[in-house]
Structures are given as C-alpha cells and as structure tokens.
Amino acid sequence: MTVSKSQLKASQVYRKRNPERTAYTTLRRNAFNFVNGYQKGGKTEKAIKSDYGSEHYFDDLKDLQNDLKKAIEKLK
C-alpha cells in the first residue's frame, strides 16, 4: 500500500505538534509488541524464537513483570 505525500506530510506535522503523545504511543506499542510478539509473526516472532531470544525471552518477561508490579505500586 502506497502512502500519499500529503498523508506523509500530515503525519509529520502531527508528530511535531504532539511529541509527548507520539513518544508515549511508540513506547507503548513497543512494549506490547515485545510481550505479545511471540504470537504475532513477522520480525518480532523471529527475534524471540532466535537462538538469542529463546534463551532470554522468558527471563526478560519475568523481569518485566516484576518492574510492572513495582510501577503499579508506585502509582497507587
């Protein structure tokens, strides 16, 4: 699917006007992709199932779980 020049320009303008929201949604999307990537297919699944990923993914998820619990407690 080809994106028009006007759509690219509009996206660029939006990112410039909303840098915090753009940064936040990018971080959020990356986190969800990492957590759910095993089922998604594509590059994320390949990276997770690679030699390196298969050795580290479970432990990284556990570390993330602990960090999430701490972050939630701080917000209470």
JOCOR-V292654 format. One record per pair of residues at least 24 apart in sequence whose C-alpha atoms are under 6 Angstrom apart, sorted by sequence separation. I is the first residue (numbers start at 1). J is the second residue. D is the distance in whole Angstrom. If there is no record, write none. Layout:
BEGIN
{{I/J/D} {I/J/D}}
END
This chain:
BEGIN
none
END
